[in-house]
Amino acid sequence: MELKFARTDVDTKPKKADLAKIEATVEKDESVIFYFDRENSHKDLLELQDHFEAKGKSFYMSEVKYGLSDNEYMYQVHIIN
């Protein structure tokens, strides 16, 4: 599974991260917040949730709007050991 991090600039393409990279970050810290781009499918984020909940982690996901347009949002994911 490969997910895209939220863009830091409107004109750039989102950076990609695979599950192993995300998992390594979660194992290193007790609590991690990731921001994912709107181009990620909701299904992939739900698979990410299932993966971490199966490992006994708490997983919280929400949409964060940063503009007035309907497509100006990102996903906030908070994973806690």
N, C-alpha and C positions, 0 to 999 in steps of 0.2 A: 504494500500500500504506500502510495506517495501522496503527500499533502502539500499544499501551497501556503506559505506564510503570508500574512497580510502585507500589502504593498506599503512601502514607505514614501513613495512618490506616485502621483497619478499616472505619469507617463511610463513608468517602468513595469516590467513583468514581475510577477511574484516569484520569490525564491522557493525552491522545492526542498522538502525534507522527507526522508523515508522513515518508516516505523522504528528502525534500529536507532537512528539519531535522536528521535523524540524519546524513546525509551531510556537511552543513556542519560539524557538530561533529567528525566524524572527520577532515575535512580540516584543521581548525584545530589539532588536537592530534595528537601522535605515537601515543599510546596512550589508548584510551577504554574505560571500563567502563560498560555500561548495565544496568539492572535492569528487566525487563519483567514485567508482570502475568501471572498464570496464565490469564487470560481470552483471551490471544493463542493462536491455533492454532499447533500445532507446525509445520504446513505453511508458515505465513507466516514463521516464524523461519528455516526452511530456505531459503525464497526470499530472505530477507535475507542469509543466509550465501552463497548462490550469487552474489548481486549484488556483495558486497564481495570475494569470492574472484576473481571475474572481473576486478576492478580491481587485482588483485595484492596484496590485503591479507590478513593472517592473521586468522582468525575462530575464536574458541573459545566454545562455549556449554555451560552446565551448569544443572541444576536445583539451587536452593538451598532447603532445607527450613528453616523458621523456627518450626515447632511440631510437635506430636505427631500432629495430624490429617493425613489423606492430602491434603486440599486446601489445606494451609498451605505453599505453595511459591511460588517465583518463578523466572524465568529470568535467569541472569547471562550477559551477552554481552560478551566482551572483543575489541576490534578493534584491531589493531596495523598501522601503516603499514610 
